[in-house]
Amino acid sequence: MCIGEVAHVSAGITYTSKHSVEVQVNVMSENILTGTKKLTNKATLWYVPLSLKNVDKVLEVPPVVYSRQEQEEEGRKRYEAQKLERMETKWRNGDIVQPVLNPEPNTVSYSQSSLIHLVGPSDCTLHGFVHGGVTMKLMDEVAGIVAARHCKTNIVTASVDAINFHDKIRKGCVITISGRMTFTSNKSMEIEVLVDADPVVDNSQKRYRAASAFFTYVSLSQEGKPLPVPQLVCALRTPVSKAAPNISGLDAEFYHTQAHP
Ligand SMILES: CC(C)(COP(=O)(O)OP(=O)(O)OC[C@H]1O[C@@H](n2cnc3c(N)ncnc32)[C@H](O)[C@@H]1OP(=O)(O)O)[C@@H](O)C(=O)NCCC(=O)NCCS
């Protein structure tokens, strides 16, 4: 979408499970000078209702009424696929992005980046927890920095694989959003982003992984055309991946690429 265009955002419920709601969001951009409209973004978001009295209690969802029988069947397939993918994300949930001194260009360490943010009242819902959109924006920002450092060109987000919010983030937490390149193809790159929350003023709680996702970015020429991406260079070092502790000698930086070609 370009500066000066008008965004039309529409959303609707497309599936309900016992405890979750799938919402499909479409963004149309309108050029008010020419009148042309086009679909620019599509996203599927899953919400889980929580009790107002106890934010740790998950509530049941009133089932949505489908206009066609197939809608429910298609929705169930998406729900099951999303649940399976989530299990995989949980399994990778232990990885930590470690800084490296004097990294070589085009290695994972060269472009890996982090942002640290103090969660203030304007980041939060009425109940004092961070808005999902605030976290998503910071995650996209870090992924964009990683992509730009790697390519040194103008870059754009092409897509985001399920952002999983593993745990709530409370007002007053310090969050660290870390990103690293996990895969390069000819004209796109995959960046893993992890969000860790540190309840600094609450000694009873330790730092925890709050969210994670994979972003796909594309490098663009000055004319806005996709460019070839510099390929990741393998830098051999001791694996840091907790998710793959026994892969001795294998570059942990390439762990994701190897595990998910
Ligand atoms: C989402 C959350 C409430 C789930 O809690 P939980 O203890 O894992 O709950 P359960 O395992 O009982 O799952 C409850 C429902 O949520 C669904 N669910 C859980 N995590 C999900 C995810 N990442 N994506 C989609 N659905 C999810 C489950 O499928 C289940 O629905 P079902 O019974 O119909 O299958 C919890 O992980 C949380 O609070 N996360 C942080 C949320 C947040 O801060 N979001 C950003 C601000 S809005």
The ligand as an SDF file (V2000), in Angstrom:
LIG
                    3D

 48 50  0  0  0  0  0  0  0  0999 V2000
   -3.7960  -18.1680   24.0410 C   0  0  0  0  0  0  0  0  0  0  0  0
   -3.7390  -18.7020   25.4700 C   0  0  0  0  0  0  0  0  0  0  0  0
   -4.8680  -18.0810   26.2920 C   0  0  0  0  0  0  0  0  0  0  0  0
   -3.9570  -20.2160   25.4020 C   0  0  0  0  0  0  0  0  0  0  0  0
   -3.7950  -20.7070   26.6880 O   0  0  0  0  0  0  0  0  0  0  0  0
   -3.5420  -22.2760   26.9350 P   0  0  0  0  0  0  0  0  0  0  0  0
   -3.3170  -22.4760   28.3750 O   0  0  0  0  0  0  0  0  0  0  0  0
   -2.5140  -22.7670   25.9590 O   0  0  0  0  0  0  0  0  0  0  0  0
   -4.9560  -22.8520   26.6130 O   0  0  0  0  0  0  0  0  0  0  0  0
   -5.3850  -24.2510   25.9860 P   0  0  0  0  0  0  0  0  0  0  0  0
   -4.2230  -25.1260   25.6370 O   0  0  0  0  0  0  0  0  0  0  0  0
   -6.4330  -24.7820   26.8990 O   0  0  0  0  0  0  0  0  0  0  0  0
   -6.0900  -23.7980   24.6230 O   0  0  0  0  0  0  0  0  0  0  0  0
   -7.2940  -23.0700   24.6590 C   0  0  0  0  0  0  0  0  0  0  0  0
   -7.7710  -22.8820   23.2360 C   0  0  0  0  0  0  0  0  0  0  0  0
   -6.8740  -21.9800   22.6130 O   0  0  0  0  0  0  0  0  0  0  0  0
   -6.4410  -22.4840   21.3710 C   0  0  0  0  0  0  0  0  0  0  0  0
   -5.0950  -21.9600   21.1870 N   0  0  0  0  0  0  0  0  0  0  0  0
   -4.0970  -21.9310   22.0860 C   0  0  0  0  0  0  0  0  0  0  0  0
   -3.0040  -21.3500   21.5640 N   0  0  0  0  0  0  0  0  0  0  0  0
   -3.3310  -20.9820   20.3040 C   0  0  0  0  0  0  0  0  0  0  0  0
   -2.6230  -20.3610   19.2450 C   0  0  0  0  0  0  0  0  0  0  0  0
   -1.3540  -19.9730   19.3850 N   0  0  0  0  0  0  0  0  0  0  0  0
   -3.2680  -20.1860   18.0650 N   0  0  0  0  0  0  0  0  0  0  0  0
   -4.5390  -20.5690   17.9180 C   0  0  0  0  0  0  0  0  0  0  0  0
   -5.2730  -21.1660   18.8900 N   0  0  0  0  0  0  0  0  0  0  0  0
   -4.6690  -21.3640   20.0620 C   0  0  0  0  0  0  0  0  0  0  0  0
   -6.5020  -23.9930   21.5520 C   0  0  0  0  0  0  0  0  0  0  0  0
   -6.6040  -24.6790   20.3250 O   0  0  0  0  0  0  0  0  0  0  0  0
   -7.7420  -24.1610   22.4250 C   0  0  0  0  0  0  0  0  0  0  0  0
   -8.9230  -24.1790   21.6600 O   0  0  0  0  0  0  0  0  0  0  0  0
   -9.7120  -25.5900   21.4350 P   0  0  0  0  0  0  0  0  0  0  0  0
   -9.9360  -26.1680   22.8020 O   0  0  0  0  0  0  0  0  0  0  0  0
  -10.9700  -25.1830   20.7460 O   0  0  0  0  0  0  0  0  0  0  0  0
   -8.7910  -26.4190   20.5790 O   0  0  0  0  0  0  0  0  0  0  0  0
   -2.3640  -18.4180   26.1730 C   0  0  0  0  0  0  0  0  0  0  0  0
   -1.3350  -19.0720   25.4540 O   0  0  0  0  0  0  0  0  0  0  0  0
   -2.0600  -16.9390   26.2650 C   0  0  0  0  0  0  0  0  0  0  0  0
   -2.5500  -16.2490   27.1490 O   0  0  0  0  0  0  0  0  0  0  0  0
   -1.2230  -16.4410   25.3440 N   0  0  0  0  0  0  0  0  0  0  0  0
   -0.8990  -15.0130   25.2940 C   0  0  0  0  0  0  0  0  0  0  0  0
   -1.9830  -14.2630   24.5620 C   0  0  0  0  0  0  0  0  0  0  0  0
   -1.5960  -12.8210   24.2780 C   0  0  0  0  0  0  0  0  0  0  0  0
   -0.9850  -12.1710   25.1170 O   0  0  0  0  0  0  0  0  0  0  0  0
   -1.9260  -12.3550   23.0620 N   0  0  0  0  0  0  0  0  0  0  0  0
   -1.5260  -11.0310   22.6100 C   0  0  0  0  0  0  0  0  0  0  0  0
   -2.4000   -9.9730   23.1470 C   0  0  0  0  0  0  0  0  0  0  0  0
   -4.0680  -10.1070   22.6380 S   0  0  0  0  0  0  0  0  0  0  0  0
  1  2  1  0
  2  3  1  0
  2  4  1  0
  2 36  1  0
  4  5  1  0
  5  6  1  0
  6  7  2  0
  6  8  1  0
  6  9  1  0
  9 10  1  0
 10 11  2  0
 10 12  1  0
 10 13  1  0
 13 14  1  0
 14 15  1  0
 15 16  1  0
 15 30  1  0
 16 17  1  0
 17 18  1  0
 17 28  1  0
 18 19  1  0
 18 27  1  0
 19 20  2  0
 20 21  1  0
 21 22  1  0
 21 27  2  0
 22 23  1  0
 22 24  2  0
 24 25  1  0
 25 26  2  0
 26 27  1  0
 28 29  1  0
 28 30  1  0
 30 31  1  0
 31 32  1  0
 32 33  2  0
 32 34  1  0
 32 35  1  0
 36 37  1  0
 36 38  1  0
 38 39  2  0
 38 40  1  0
 40 41  1  0
 41 42  1  0
 42 43  1  0
 43 44  2  0
 43 45  1  0
 45 46  1  0
 46 47  1  0
 47 48  1  0
M  END
$$$$
